[in-house]
Amino acid sequence: MNNLPVLMTNLHNLTVAQLRKVVAIKEQMERLAGELAAFGAEESPAPARRGRRRGRRRLSAAARARIAAAQHRRWAKVRRQAAAPKAKRKRRVSAVTRARLAAVARARWARVKAAGKASL
């Protein structure tokens, strides 16, 4: 069997009685290993995980509910801002600028009428 410990002692230095005891222990180990295999316990347990876990984390239902509620509030805020567009501010022209533009327009129309045209 591969799982049996390796005999570290040099077998040449053992007496006959010691060798018989080694053989008896080895046979007993093999018999017990066979009994374990019959129970299905031969499979080795999964090795301990080291380092980072693989796969996705599992969240509790309460944690998922908190995350969903926070996302719902964020989207509601976005929708509120989109539903109420900012009123465009009217651009105002000063009286001096308005008078200058009117003078330019009158001069343009005077040139057009002097040329005998009815439109620009």
C-alpha positions in Angstrom: 0.0 0.0 0.0 1.2 3.5 -0.8 0.0 5.0 2.5 2.0 2.7 4.7 5.1 4.2 6.4 8.4 3.2 5.1 10.5 1.0 7.4 13.4 3.2 8.3 15.5 0.5 10.0 18.0 -1.5 8.0 16.5 -5.0 7.8 19.9 -6.7 7.8 20.7 -5.7 11.3 17.5 -7.2 12.8 17.2 -10.6 14.6 14.9 -13.3 13.4 12.4 -12.5 16.2 12.4 -8.8 15.3 11.8 -9.7 11.6 8.9 -11.9 12.5 7.4 -9.1 14.6 7.9 -6.6 11.6 6.1 -9.1 9.3 3.2 -9.6 11.7 2.8 -5.8 12.1 2.9 -5.3 8.3 0.2 -8.0 7.8 -1.9 -6.4 10.6 -1.6 -3.0 8.9 -2.6 -4.5 5.5 -5.6 -6.2 7.1 -6.7 -2.9 8.8 -6.2 -1.0 5.5 -8.5 -3.5 3.8 -11.2 -3.0 6.4 -11.0 0.7 6.0 -11.3 0.4 2.2 -14.4 -1.7 2.7 -16.0 1.3 4.5 -15.0 3.7 1.8 -12.6 5.5 4.1 -9.7 4.9 1.8 -10.2 8.2 0.1 -7.9 10.8 1.6 -9.6 14.0 2.9 -9.4 17.1 0.8 -6.2 19.1 1.3 -6.6 22.3 3.3 -7.0 25.4 1.1 -4.2 27.8 0.9 -4.2 31.3 -0.2 -7.2 32.9 -2.0 -10.5 31.3 -2.4 -11.7 30.5 -5.8 -15.3 31.2 -7.1 -17.8 33.7 -6.1 -18.6 34.9 -2.6 -22.0 34.1 -1.2 -23.9 37.0 0.2 -26.7 36.6 2.8 -30.2 37.6 1.8 -30.0 40.7 4.1 -26.7 41.8 2.5 -28.3 41.4 -1.0 -31.3 43.4 0.1 -29.2 46.2 1.4 -27.2 46.4 -1.8 -30.4 46.3 -3.9 -32.0 49.1 -1.8 -28.9 51.3 -2.2 -28.9 50.7 -6.0 -32.6 51.5 -6.1 -31.9 54.8 -4.3 -29.1 55.7 -6.8 -31.3 55.0 -9.8 -34.2 57.0 -8.3 -31.9 60.0 -7.8 -30.8 59.7 -11.5 -34.4 59.5 -12.7 -35.4 62.6 -10.6 -32.6 64.6 -12.1 -33.6 63.5 -15.6 -37.3 64.2 -15.1 -36.8 67.8 -14.0 -34.6 69.4 -16.6 -33.0 72.7 -15.6 -34.9 75.7 -16.9 -32.7 77.4 -19.5 -31.8 80.8 -18.4 -32.8 83.5 -20.9 -29.9 85.4 -22.3 -30.3 89.1 -21.9 -28.8 91.8 -24.1 -27.9 95.2 -22.6 -29.8 98.2 -23.9 -26.6 99.6 -25.5 -26.0 96.4 -27.4 -29.6 96.2 -28.5 -29.4 99.8 -29.9 -26.2 99.0 -31.8 -27.7 95.8 -33.3 -30.8 97.8 -34.4 -28.6 100.5 -36.0 -26.7 97.8 -37.9 -30.0 96.2 -39.1 -31.4 99.6 -40.2 -28.2 100.3 -42.2 -28.4 96.9 -43.9 -32.1 97.4 -44.9 -31.3 100.9 -46.2 -28.6 99.4 -48.5 -31.0 96.7 -49.7 -33.8 99.3 -50.5 -31.3 101.6 -52.2 -30.3 98.7 -54.4 -34.0 98.3 -55.3 -34.4 94.8 -53.9 -37.3 93.6 -51.8 -35.3 91.0 -49.8 -31.8 90.4 -48.5 
